Amino acid sequence: MSSDRLPTEFWVQAQLRRFNAAGTGAYLLRRGDTERGTVLVRLIGHDGTRILIQVRDLDGKLAWMGVKEGAVLSNADADAYVDRAVDRDSDLWVIEVETRSGENPFENEVVGL
């Protein structure tokens, strides 16, 4: 692991505390690898669920990619996607965040929308 990268477990814990302090519902649905796990975020909005997956850009900076081009998914489709993602990557972390409009709650840019 590169010395400039925070272990995933610490990053996830910090994000969950940040959301809770702001009064935003955020829940850990699945724990992944403590050091190197990738994070998948389910954004629950009034119109359905969007999914973001953590990626690194060419410079190694954290970014987010919208799954299915950022489309709003039904809960059943979102559940199926998460199940397939976990089957492919046993190190995956899954977080659920409640948002009004399904917006990205992270400061990093979204790629692939």
Secondary structure, 3 states (H helix, E strand, C coil): CCCCCCCHHHHHHHHHHHHHHCCCCEEEEECCCCCCCCEEEEEEECCEEEEEEEEECCCCCEEEEEHHHHCCECHHHHHHHHHHHHHHCCCCEEEEEECCCCCCCCCCCEECC
